[in-house]
Amino acid sequence: MKVNLSEIPTTPPSDVDRDDLEEMTKKYHREIAEYQRRLYAEGKHSLLVVFQGMDASGKSGIVRETFSRVNPLGVRVFTFKRPTELEFAHDFLWRVHDRVPDQGRIHVFDRSHYEDVLIQRVHHWIDEKRVFQRFKHINNFEELLIEENNTTILKFYLHISPEEQLERLDDRKKIHSKRWKYNANDYEERKHWDAYMAAYESVFENCSKAAEWNIIPTDKNWYKEYLVAKKICETFERLNPQYPDIIIEE
C-alpha cells in the first residue's frame, strides 16, 4: 500500500470521546483474554503480532496493556536488537524463524525482521539491491507462515510525531522511574527522521498484501490502545477459535 506518513494524523479525531473508547478498550482486553484461551485449547491457528515504530512510540507499553489479562502460557514476547555474532553468521531471517508461534499460541514481536530493511537502510549498511531482495524474502516468509502454519500476522506501525517523541525522550531524563529507558543514541537516531519515514513508507508499499500494515496514531496512548485492541478482536472474530468437543465415556 502506498502511504505518505506526513499526511496521516498522529492524534485522535476531534469527535471521539476518550471515556467511551477507554471503556471499549477494557471490553476488548477481556475479549482478547477469552479468545486466547480458545485459541490455545483449539490448537489449530496461531497469531503473530508485530509492533514497529520510532523510539518512544510505545511498543513495550502497548504489549503490556494489550496482553496483561492473557494467560502467560499462551503468549510469548520477543524483541530484536543488534544481531549476535551467531545470528550475523546466518541469513537475516534465521533468528526470526525460530520465534514464530506454534499453533495455539500468540507471539508478539517488539521490533522485528523489518529492522533489517529499516535501520540498515537508513544507515546505508546494505545497498538498495539488498533492500529489495529482503522485501521479497520477507514477503515469502510471511506467506509461508500464513499458508503452511495457519498463522495470522497482524502488523502495527505506531505513528508518532517528532514533537511527541522528543517530549517522551526528555521525560526519560527527567522522570526517575523512566531513566532506565534513557539512551543517548535515541537522540542521534532522531536526526535521521526523514530517512526513517521514507524507509517506512517503502516498507508499506512493498509488503505482501497477505499481511498489510495497520498505521496507528500514537501521540495519545489511550487512542493507540483502543485501535490495537479493536483490530486484534476483529481478527479473532474472523478466526472464531472454539473450545474443542471431547467424547467422555461413561
N, C-alpha and C positions, 0 to 999 in steps of 0.2 A: 504494500500500500504506500502511495506517495503522500508524504506529510511535510508540512512546513511548521516546525515547532514554534516558531515566533508568532504564528497566528493562532495558537491553541492556548487558551487561558490556563493559568496555574492556580486559579482561585475558583470557588464555587459560584454558580449563577446567583444573582441578587435575589431571586424569587424563591429560593429554597429555605426551609425552616430547619434550623440546626437541631432543635429539640426533637422534632419529628424524625429526622434522619438518625439521630443517635439512638432513639428507641427502635427504629428499624434495624440498625446495626446490631443491637443486642439480640434481637429476634434472629437475625441471620447467623450470628455466632452460635446460638443454641441449635439452630438447624444444622450448621456445619458439624457440630459435635455428634448429632444424631446420624447424619449421613455418613460420617466417618466410621461409626460403629457398624452400619450396614455394609459399607464398602469392605471393611475388614472381615466381617462374617461371611459375606458372599464370596470374596476371593476371586473375582472374575476381571476386575478392572483396577487400574492404578491411576493416580493423579500426580502430575509433576507441575509444581507452581514455581515460576521463575520471576524474581524481582531484580530489576536493573534500575540504575539511576545515578545521578551525580552524588558526590559525597554529601552527607547530611540530608539526603532526601527522605530518610526514614525507613530504610529497608529492614533493619533489625526490629524497629518498633512495630512495623506492620505485621511482621511474622509473629511477634509476641502477642499482639492484640487479636489477630485473626484466629490463632490456633491455641489460645490459652485455655479453652474449655475442652480441647480434644484429648483423648486418651494418648499419652506419650508412646504407648506400644505401637500405635498405628501411624506415627508421624516422625520423620527424621529431617533435620535441617543441616544443610551443608553450605559452606562458604568457600569461595575460590579466590585465594590470594596468589601471590607470586609462586609460580611452579617450583617444586623442589628439583634437585639435580636428577632424581629418578624420573620425575614427570617430564622434565626437559628432554630426556633421552628417548621419549616416546612421541607418538603423534599427539596433537593438541587436544584431541577428544578422548585420549586414553584414560585420563583421570576422571573424566566426566561419566563415561560409560559405567564405571564401577559404582556410581552413586545414583543411578536411575532407580525408580521404585519397582519392586516386585508386585505382583498382583495382590490387591487388597490393601495396599499402602499408599500413603501420601508422602512424597518427598518435596522439600522446599529448598530452592537454591537462592541464597542471599549473595548476589552476583553469580555469574555462571560462565558457560562456554562462550558467551558473547564478549567477554573480556578480551578474547583473542582476536576480535575484529574491531575493538574499540580503543583501548589504551595502546595496544601495539600499533594500530594505525595512526592514532593521533601523534605518537612519538616517533613514527617512521621506523619502527623496529622491524616491520615487514613491509614489502613493497605492495603496490596496488594489484599486481598479478596474484600474489599470495592471498590478499584480502578476498578477492572474488573466488578463488579456489576454496577458501574456507567457508564462504557463504554456501557454496554448493555442497560441501561436506556436512555443514550444519543442517541444511535442509534435508539431505538424505538421511542423516542420523535421526532427526526428529520424525521423519516419515516412517522410518524403521520402527521406532518406538510405538507410533500410533497404529501402524498396520500389523505389526507382528506381536506386540505385547499388550494390546488393549490399553495403552497409556494415553490419557488425555493430557495435553500440555496447555497450561494457562500462563501466558507471559504478560507481565505488567511492567511498564516503564513509568517510574514515579517522576512526574514532570514538575520540577521546582524552578522558581525564578532565581536569578542570580542574587537579587536583593535578599530574599528569604534565606538562601543558602548562606550568605555572608553573616546574617544575623545568627543563624544556628551555629556556625563555626565559631563566632565570637563568644557565644554562650558557653562553649566548651572551655574557654579560657576563664570566664567569669564565675561560672556556677560550679561549686566544689564537686557535686555529685556527677557532673558531666566531664570533669577534667580527664578522666581515664580515656575518653574518646579522642582527646586532642592529638592532632598530628600536624605538624608544621607543613608537611608536604601537601596537605589538602589545599592550602593557600596557593601553593605553586601550581597545582592542577587547575585551579580556577582561572589562571592566566590563559589556559587553552580552551576556554568555554566555547567559543565559536567553532573550534575544530571538533570538540565533542558533540556539539549539536549537529554538525554536518555528518559526523560518523554515525550518530543515532538515526538520523533521517535515512541514511544509506542502509542501515540495518533493517529499518521498517520496510523500505522499498524492495529489498532483496530477500526478505524472509519468505518461507514457504506459506502458501495460502492454507495449508493444513493446520498451521498453528500461528495465527496472526497475533500481533501485539495489541494490548489494551493500554492506552495512554491515560494516565490517572493524574488529574490536577492534585498537587501535593502541598501547596502552601498552607492549607488548613488540614490538620491531621484528622479531624472528625469527618471531613468530607472524603478524604482518601480512604479511611477505614470503611466507610459506608459503601463506596463504589467497589472496592475489592471484595468485601463480603458478599455483596449482591451478585457479582459476577460468579463467584465460586458457588453460591447457592443455585444460581440458574444452571450452571454446568452440572451440578449434582442432580437437579430435577430432570435434566435430559438423560443422564446416565441411569437414574432411578434404581440404585442398588437396593436389594431386598435381603432380608434375613432368609436363609435357606430353610426349606422344609426338610424335616427328617422323619423317618418312619420309626416309631417307638414300638417295639414288640412287647406285648403284654405277657 
